[in-house]
Amino acid sequence: MRFLPASSRRDQFDFAARSVCNRTMRNRRSFLKTLAAASALGATSLNAAQNQEVSSPGPQPKISSGSDDRAYWIGVVERVATPVLSSLAKRQLRNRMPVDTNGDVAGRRLCTHLEAFARTLAGVAPWLEAPNLTGDEATLRQRFVELARTCMDVATDPASPDFLNFNQGSQPLVDSGFLAQAILRSPGVLWSSLDQRVRRQVLEALKSSRVIKPANNNWTLFAALVEAVLCECGEPTIEERLEDSLRRMLKWYLGDGVYGDGPQFHFDHYNSFVIHPALVDILEVLKRRDDRFAPAYDMVLERARRYAQIQERLIAPDGTFPAVGRSLAYRFGAFHGLAQMALKRQLPDSVKPAQGRCALTAVIRRMIEAPGTFDPQGWLRVGFCGQQLLIGESYISTGSLYLCTVGLLPLGLSPHDSLWTAPAARWTSQRLWSGESLPSDHALHEKEMPPLPILRR
């Protein structure tokens, strides 16, 4: 039998293995000797591979400085957010934005524009108030600040052709919550700097979402986010939609940093899309208003840190991550939780800031640069990696896709923060798959959540 010449050590290993199998029945002792030789050859191949870049399918993550990574992220913000905010500021969002969906186009048209606006701001908001910006980034940021302020007026003005839907159907509750979360993350730009007329419009728009009863799942947190921002603005809140909503979600905690999305566990990314970030932001408001909420805040923060630790470990050496569960079309919005902990400088000890930055950058690059991600006019298309309309559930449409921006929250940190200044660092899966010895991972051990008080009103 004629064999092709071995062109690599891996080919040599395969050849040795085949030879072993052929001789097994003839000579047991010879088999054992050959197997040992083949194993040694395989080990040599592995050692050689450890000195090279980790091999995996697809393009390898680029190694770049923190300043280069930040510049790349800023480019992503500009590319993703500009069509939404510039169109809305010109009162042209309804006319310009396509309604790309695998569901009912007419039904999604009622809510997709608020989705696009609220979700874009939820991710961009911290950057609107980031300190110590200079040069081109400072100039670009100022343009976005002005766009955001104008959009807050246009979106909530009943006389505007782009007055958005905050109360018809059920979906607007979700995006009223995301808009509230954006205000909490950028109160200077998205609240304090607005004139009194626009503030009144915003309050009325958010209050109008109260007619929508939240579903018995993560939606309870959107009702609570609306109440939290009303509380921050000095408005009366509704206990059923604030404290009771929090109690319901906290009751669904399953352990080790994971909540059920309702009474049952769902294997998806909703602990990051919504649950941890919303709990942290809401309880931060309540703790500030009433110190009796401090123990509950500390506990949800500890759980969020553990979940961020899990998320960092889920990012593969090549920047991919498990495509499990629903709403995969939110793309790198799946790392909302990890991004929020980085923004708050609350990453767990095992995740150094540069490590988190490099892991997130690898994910963002793979998804943004996938062919088909944007249409010719620059709008996002439904998909996980490129254009994949079938992956979008019936509730997914063009506006939904802009939740990806919440993966960019660390832009709210100063460019001088260690997350952006530290040299590139390998993340956990890169280190483990290269053969580095790291401590084992362990579940979170915690005390029982203290009873949630009623806010002093």
C-alpha positions in Angstrom: 0.0 0.0 0.0 1.3 3.5 -0.9 1.1 6.3 1.6 1.4 10.0 1.0 4.5 11.6 2.6 3.8 13.0 6.0 3.8 16.8 5.8 3.5 17.6 9.5 4.0 16.1 12.9 0.3 15.6 13.2 0.4 13.6 9.9 3.2 11.5 11.4 1.1 10.9 14.5 -1.8 9.7 12.3 0.5 7.4 10.3 2.0 6.0 13.5 -1.5 5.4 14.9 -2.6 3.5 11.8 0.6 1.4 11.9 -0.1 0.5 15.5 -3.6 -0.7 14.7 -2.4 -2.9 11.9 0.2 -4.6 14.0 -1.9 -5.1 17.2 -3.1 -8.6 16.5 0.3 -9.8 15.4 2.4 -8.7 18.3 1.1 -7.3 21.7 4.6 -6.2 22.9 5.3 -4.5 19.6 2.0 -2.7 19.9 2.8 -1.3 23.3 6.2 -0.1 22.2 4.8 1.6 19.1 2.0 3.2 21.0 4.5 4.7 23.5 6.5 6.1 20.5 3.4 7.5 18.9 2.3 9.1 22.2 5.7 10.7 22.6 5.5 12.0 19.1 2.0 13.4 19.8 3.3 15.1 23.0 6.1 16.7 21.0 3.5 18.1 18.6 1.5 19.5 21.5 4.6 21.1 23.0 5.4 22.7 19.7 1.9 24.0 19.4 2.0 25.6 22.8 4.8 27.9 21.5 2.6 29.1 18.7 -0.7 30.9 18.5 -3.7 28.7 19.6 -5.1 27.0 16.6 -8.9 27.2 15.9 -11.3 27.6 13.0 -11.7 31.0 11.5 -9.6 34.1 11.8 -7.4 34.5 14.9 -7.9 37.4 17.3 -5.6 40.3 16.5 -3.2 41.4 19.3 -3.4 45.1 19.7 -2.8 47.8 22.3 -5.5 49.2 24.6 -5.5 52.4 22.7 -6.0 50.6 19.4 -8.8 48.5 20.9 -10.5 51.6 22.2 -10.3 53.2 18.8 -11.8 50.1 17.2 -14.7 50.1 19.7 -15.3 53.8 19.0 -15.4 53.0 15.3 -18.1 50.3 16.1 -20.1 52.9 18.1 -20.0 55.3 15.2 -20.9 52.7 12.6 -23.8 51.1 14.6 -25.3 54.1 16.3 -25.1 56.8 13.7 -27.9 55.5 11.4 -30.3 55.3 14.4 -29.5 58.6 16.2 -28.9 60.7 13.1 -32.2 59.6 11.5 -34.2 60.2 14.6 -32.6 63.6 15.2 -33.8 64.5 11.7 -37.3 63.1 12.4 -36.7 60.5 9.7 -36.3 57.2 11.7 -39.7 55.8 10.6 -39.0 56.6 7.0 -35.4 55.4 6.9 -35.1 52.4 9.1 -36.0 49.0 7.4 -38.1 46.5 9.3 -36.1 43.3 8.8 -37.9 40.5 10.6 -38.8 36.8 10.5 -42.2 37.7 12.1 -45.1 40.0 11.4 -43.8 43.1 9.7 -46.8 45.2 10.6 -46.7 44.2 14.2 -43.0 44.8 14.6 -43.3 48.2 12.9 -45.3 49.4 15.9 -42.4 49.0 18.3 -39.1 48.5 16.4 -38.2 52.2 16.3 -38.3 52.6 20.1 -36.3 49.4 20.3 -33.6 50.9 18.1 -33.4 54.2 20.0 -33.6 52.9 23.6 -31.2 50.0 23.1 -28.7 52.2 21.3 -28.7 54.7 24.1 -28.5 51.9 26.8 -25.1 50.9 25.4 -23.8 54.3 24.4 -24.9 56.2 27.5 -21.8 55.7 29.7 -19.5 56.9 26.9 -21.6 60.1 26.6 -20.1 61.1 30.0 -16.7 59.4 29.9 -14.0 61.5 31.5 -10.7 62.7 30.0 -11.5 62.4 26.3 -9.4 64.3 23.8 -8.9 64.7 20.1 -11.0 63.0 17.6 -12.8 60.9 20.2 -13.8 64.0 22.2 -15.1 65.6 19.0 -17.1 62.5 18.0 -18.5 62.2 21.5 -19.7 65.8 21.5 -21.6 65.1 18.2 -23.3 62.1 19.8 -24.2 64.1 22.9 -26.0 66.6 20.8 -27.7 63.9 18.8 -28.8 62.1 21.9 -30.3 65.3 23.4 -32.2 66.0 20.2 -33.4 62.5 20.0 -34.7 62.6 23.6 -37.0 65.4 22.5 -38.0 64.0 19.1 -38.8 60.6 20.5 -41.1 61.8 23.3 -42.8 64.8 21.7 -46.4 63.9 20.8 -46.2 66.5 17.9 -43.2 64.8 16.4 -43.6 62.6 13.3 -41.2 60.3 15.1 -43.0 60.3 18.4 -42.3 56.7 19.6 -44.8 54.1 20.9 -44.4 53.7 24.7 -47.7 52.1 25.5 -49.4 50.2 22.7 -49.0 46.5 22.8 -46.6 44.8 25.2 -43.1 45.3 23.7 -42.8 49.0 24.6 -42.5 48.1 28.2 -39.2 46.4 27.5 -37.8 49.4 25.6 -39.1 51.9 28.1 -37.0 50.0 30.5 -33.9 50.1 28.3 -34.4 53.9 27.9 -34.7 54.3 31.7 -31.5 52.3 32.0 -29.8 54.6 29.6 -30.9 57.6 31.7 -29.5 56.0 34.8 -26.2 55.5 33.0 -25.9 59.0 31.7 -28.0 61.3 33.9 -26.0 64.4 33.0 -26.6 64.2 29.3 -29.9 62.3 29.1 -31.6 64.1 32.0 -30.0 67.1 33.7 -29.0 68.9 30.5 -32.5 68.6 29.0 -34.8 71.6 29.3 -37.9 71.4 31.4 -40.2 70.8 28.5 -38.3 67.7 27.3 -38.0 66.4 30.8 -41.8 66.5 31.2 -42.1 64.7 27.9 -39.7 62.0 28.9 -41.5 61.5 32.3 -44.9 61.3 30.6 -43.6 58.8 28.0 -42.1 56.5 30.7 -45.2 56.7 32.9 -47.4 55.8 30.0 -45.7 52.4 29.9 -47.3 51.6 33.2 -50.5 50.4 31.4 -48.5 47.3 30.3 -48.5 44.4 32.7 -45.1 42.7 32.7 -44.9 39.0 31.8 -43.8 36.6 34.5 -40.2 36.6 33.5 -37.3 39.1 33.0 -39.9 41.7 32.0 -40.6 42.4 35.6 -37.2 44.1 35.6 -38.2 46.5 32.9 -41.2 47.7 34.9 -38.7 48.1 37.9 -36.2 50.1 35.7 -38.9 52.6 34.7 -39.8 53.0 38.4 -36.2 53.4 39.4 -35.6 56.3 37.0 -38.8 57.9 38.1 -37.6 57.6 41.6 -34.3 59.3 40.7 -36.3 62.1 39.1 -38.3 62.7 42.3 -41.5 61.1 41.0 -43.7 58.8 43.1 -43.2 55.1 42.4 -45.5 52.1 42.5 -44.5 49.4 44.9 -46.0 46.6 42.8 -43.8 47.5 39.9 -40.7 48.3 41.8 -40.1 46.4 45.1 -42.5 43.5 44.2 -40.9 43.1 40.8 -37.5 42.8 42.4 -38.7 40.3 45.0 -40.2 38.2 42.2 -36.8 38.1 40.3 -34.8 37.5 43.4 -37.0 34.5 44.2 -36.0 32.9 41.0 -32.3 32.8 41.9 -30.9 29.3 41.3 -27.4 29.6 42.7 -23.9 30.2 41.4 -24.7 33.5 39.9 -27.6 32.2 37.8 -31.3 33.2 37.9 -34.3 31.5 36.3 -36.0 33.7 33.6 -39.2 33.2 35.5 -40.1 30.1 37.6 -38.1 27.8 35.2 -34.5 27.9 34.1 -33.8 28.7 30.4 -30.4 27.9 29.0 -29.8 31.2 27.2 -28.0 34.5 27.7 -30.7 36.4 29.5 -28.9 36.5 32.7 -26.6 38.9 30.9 -28.9 40.5 28.3 -31.2 41.7 31.1 -31.2 40.2 34.6 -27.8 41.0 36.2 -27.4 44.4 34.7 -30.9 45.5 35.6 -30.7 44.2 39.1 -27.4 46.0 39.8 -28.6 49.3 38.3 -32.0 49.2 40.1 -30.6 48.3 43.5 -27.9 50.9 43.1 -30.6 53.5 42.9 -32.5 52.1 45.8 -29.4 51.9 48.0 -28.6 55.5 47.2 -32.2 56.5 48.3 -32.5 54.2 51.3 -29.5 52.5 52.9 -31.6 49.5 54.0 -31.2 48.2 50.4 -27.4 48.1 50.8 -27.2 44.4 51.8 -29.4 43.3 48.9 -27.2 45.4 46.5 -24.0 43.9 47.8 -25.4 40.4 47.2 -26.7 41.0 43.7 -23.3 42.6 42.9 -21.5 39.5 44.1 -23.7 37.3 42.0 -23.1 39.6 39.0 -19.4 39.4 39.5 -19.6 35.6 39.5 -21.6 35.6 36.3 -19.1 37.9 34.7 -16.4 35.4 35.6 -18.4 32.6 33.9 -19.0 34.7 30.9 -15.3 35.5 30.4 -14.6 31.7 30.5 -17.2 31.1 27.8 -15.2 33.2 25.3 -13.2 30.7 23.2 -9.6 31.2 22.2 -10.8 32.4 18.7 -13.3 34.9 20.1 -16.4 32.7 19.5 -18.9 31.8 22.3 -21.8 29.3 22.6 -24.7 30.0 20.4 -27.4 28.7 22.8 -30.8 29.9 23.6 -33.0 32.6 22.1 -32.3 36.2 21.0 -28.9 35.3 19.5 -29.4 38.2 17.1 -28.4 40.6 19.9 -24.9 39.5 19.0 -22.3 40.7 21.5 -25.0 42.2 23.6 -24.8 38.7 25.2 -21.9 40.1 27.2 -23.9 43.0 28.8 -23.1 41.5 32.2 -19.3 41.2 31.7 -19.2 44.7 30.1 -21.1 46.2 33.1 -18.8 44.7 35.6 -15.8 46.1 33.6 -17.4 49.5 33.5 -18.0 49.5 37.3 -14.5 48.2 38.0 -16.1 45.1 39.6 -14.5 42.3 37.5 -13.7 39.2 39.6 -10.1 38.8 40.7 -9.5 36.1 38.1 -10.4 38.5 35.3 -7.8 41.3 34.9 -9.2 44.4 33.1 -7.0 43.9 30.0 -8.0 40.3 29.9 -11.7 41.3 29.8 -10.9 44.0 27.2 -9.1 41.6 24.9 -11.8 38.9 25.2 -14.6 41.3 24.4 -12.6 42.9 21.5 -12.2 39.4 19.9 -15.9 38.8 20.1 -16.9 42.2 18.8 -14.5 41.9 15.8 -15.8 38.5 14.8 -19.4 39.7 14.8 -19.0 43.2 13.4 -16.7 42.1 10.6 -18.8 39.1 9.5 -20.0 39.6 5.9 -23.7 40.6 5.7 -23.8 42.2 9.2 -24.9 45.5 7.7 -27.2 46.4 4.8 -25.9 48.8 2.1 -27.4 51.7 4.0 -25.6 50.8 7.2 -28.4 49.3 9.2 -27.9 46.1 11.1 -29.3 42.9 9.7 -30.9 40.0 11.6 -28.2 37.4 12.4 -25.7 36.1 14.9 -22.7 36.1 12.6 -23.6 37.9 9.5 -27.1 37.9 8.0 -29.1 34.9 9.3 -32.8 35.8 9.2 -34.0 32.4 10.4 -32.1 32.8 13.7 -34.4 35.7 14.6 -37.5 34.8 16.6 -40.8 36.4 15.6 -40.2 39.2 18.2 -36.9 40.2 16.6 -36.7 43.0 14.1 -34.2 45.6 13.0 -34.6 47.8 16.1 -34.1 44.8 18.4 -30.6 44.2 17.1 -29.2 47.4 18.6 -29.0 45.8 22.0 -25.5 44.7 20.8 -24.3 48.2 22.0 -24.5 47.2 25.6 -21.4 45.1 25.0 -19.5 48.4 24.6 -20.2 49.8 28.2 -16.5 50.0 29.2 -16.1 52.9 26.8 -17.6 54.9 29.8 -14.2 54.5 31.5 -11.5 57.1 30.9 -8.9 56.2 28.2 -6.4 56.4 31.1 -8.1 53.6 33.0 -6.1 50.4 33.4 -8.6 48.5 31.3 -7.4 50.6 28.3 -3.8 51.2 29.2 -2.6 47.7 30.2 -0.8 45.6 27.6 -2.9 42.9 25.8 -3.5 39.9 27.9 -4.8 36.4 27.1 -8.2 35.5 28.5 -8.9 32.3 30.4 -9.8 29.9 27.5 -6.7 31.0 25.6 -4.5 30.3 28.6 -6.0 26.9 29.4 -6.1 25.7 25.8 -2.5 26.6 25.3 -1.6 24.3 28.2 -1.1 26.9 31.0 -1.9 25.6 34.5 -4.5 27.7 36.2 -6.5 27.3 39.4 -9.7 25.4 39.1 -13.1 27.2 38.9 -15.5 27.0 41.8 -19.2 27.8 42.4 -20.2 30.9 44.4 -20.9 30.2 48.0 -23.2 32.8 49.6 -25.6 33.6 52.3 -29.4 33.8 51.9 -30.6 37.1 50.4 -31.9 39.4 53.1 -35.6 40.4 53.0 -36.1 43.3 50.6 -37.5 46.4 52.4 -40.1 48.9 51.2 -38.6 52.1 49.9 -39.1 55.1 52.2 -41.4 57.3 50.2 
